[in-house]
Amino acid sequence: MNSSPNSERTRLARELHDGLAQELAAFGYQLDQVIGDENLGNSNRSTLRELRLSLSSVINQVRDEIYELRSNKSKEFHQQLSEQIEVLLSGSEIKVEIDGQISIKPEEKFELLRAIKELVLNAKRHANCSLITIQLTSKLITIKDNGQGGVRKKDNSYGIDGVKERLNLIGHTMQIESNSSGTIITISI
């Protein structure tokens, strides 16, 4: 048995592709059939479409992981972020602008992408915004929305706490400024 790191990466990529990726894709196709059922009510269809978009985002993440395992390379952070945010916001009328480039350590990329996606999802669900901008620089990631502001701690709302915990795991911090004209979140890296 070959125990080299490359053979283990290839084995993991194969297992992800043949198992989880295939099962997620099959689930997506079944969900598409339900969404297409003419007897389905519009409110249920809308909810299922949001679920389908979330599933598509997970499928893209798994594909990215398979690519990185197989090729020993990874997509640029900006590209991966753009693709994942596009899927996350599809079906909404929110416009997103992502500017700048940033070099992220491979071991930090997953946690940072998940943190940013959670912040964008919060803006989508709670801010009533029409524009989200993400600025990438060598020391900061700034996420702004033009929503109603008011980010605050709520009981049983663990999204912001989870983002802080993710960022803490990789040695980064976050600051939030929120008022009636929107929210600015700054991640120091």
Secondary structure, 3 states (H helix, E strand, C coil): CCCCHHHHHHHHHHHHHHHHHHHHHHHHHHHHHHHCCCCCCHHHHHHHHHHHHHHHHHHHHHHHHHHHHHHCCCCCHHHHHHHHHHHHHCCCCCEEEEEECCCCCHHHHHHHHHHHHHHHHHHHHHHCCCEEEEEECCCEEEEEECCCCCCCCCCCCCHHHHHHHHHHHCCCEEEEEEECCEEEEEEEC
